[in-house]
Amino acid sequence: MERAHRTHVEEFYQVYSDDWEIPVMNKVLEEWERIYNQVRPHHSLDNLTPKEYIQSNYPQSWPQVSHMY
């Protein structure tokens, strides 16, 4: 969890320079989380996305309602 928090800080919050109003920020952050969870491979997950990792290793828990997918 700490690593994910660091990634969010370094790759989103420190570089985001647009509108900081909550509704706008939520929409932009939601898209960034989609990329983080469905597009961006993670070294710690054998270069799979979190979505691919869950589908491959925990098929019994897929599909599942989640804001990440």
KAQUIUR-V699314 format. One record per run of one state. SS is the DSSP state (hx for helix, st for strand, lp for the rest). FROM is the first residue (numbers start at 1). LEN is the number of residues. If there is no record, write none. Layout:
ss=<SS;SS>
from=<FROM;FROM>
len=<LEN;LEN>
This chain:
ss=<lp;hx;lp;hx;lp;st;hx;lp;st;lp;hx;lp;hx;lp>
from=<1;2;14;22;40;42;43;46;48;49;50;58;59;62>
len=<1;12;8;18;2;1;3;2;1;1;8;1;3;8>
